[in-house]
């Protein structure tokens, strides 16, 4: 048994007992071949829940610091995150974005599922922020379809993205997947900034409709710095 299947067998039932997650539209995720899952990001546990509610293993980029801890807690986190599909990448500095993009491209060219949060960071206030165009570059470079998704209620389970998740009434989680988006009409245009923005905005519009969030047309990092 792979570590991913072991983790899903161990934590999947626990997740169902604690949070009773409702999964909607999972049939929109292709059973084979490359696919990009693109959605909103409300809190830290989003990346723990998403891989456990999908039928296929989801690979995603994570901070190096999640796997470099030497304490017992740090090693357990590293074992869990790399097991469910996290690929640690140093995203700081000028080369960080390029490294993340190339990692995603490699995953997709291997016919796997790549998960991405186009906002680039967690929402500071529960609203949906402007997407970064890396998602557009990935789908245009690889031809992989984009399945939008929405995490709903995870910010009530873990407010502020810190501390232990809370359980109880009013803290049920929903993960909602939408229809696949095909951008093959833009093939060969992955260097056109207007096309990249149009593709990204189409993805974010789909996420907004699934999540019901208010949309803010600025980057989340700018909102956090204000």
C-alpha positions, 0 to 999 in steps of 0.5 A: 500500500502506498503512503497516500493510500495508507494516509487516506485509509487512516485519516479519511474516516476520521475526517468524516467523523469530525467534520462530515465533509460534503463533496459535490461534483467529484465526478467532474475530475477525470479518472485518468490523465493530467488535470489541474484543480484550481480553487480558493484558499481559506485556511491551512487545513485546505491542503490537508482536506483536498487530497483526502476527499478526491479519488486521485492523488493530488500533488501540490506545491508547499513551503519548504518549512513544512518538511524541514522541522526536526522536532517530532511534530515537524517530522510528523508534518513532513511525513503527512504532507509529502505522503498526501502529495505535497512537493516542497519548493523554496518559493522565496526570491525571484526563482521561486515562481519559476520553480513552482511553475516547472514543478507543476508542469512536470507533474502534469506531463506525467499524467497526474493531478496538480492542485493550485490556489491561484490567489497565491496565498490564503485569503486574509478575510474570507473574500476571493482575491485576484488570481495570478497567471501561473494557472493560465501558463500551466494549462496552456503549456500542458493542455491539461483541463482545469477543474475549479473547486471551492473550499467552504467552511474550512475557515470556520473550522480553523479561523486565521489558519492557526491552532487546532481545527475546531469541531461542533455545530456550524462547522461542516465543510463542503468541497465543491467541484465545477465543470472542467474548463478547456482552454485549447482555443488558446494553444500556443499563446502562453506568452500573451499576457492578455490571454493569460489574464483572460484565462486566469479571470475565467478560472477565478469567476468559476471559483467565485460561482462555486464558493459564493465569495465576494470577489476583490480585484486586487492580489491578496498579498497587497491586501495583507500588506495594507 
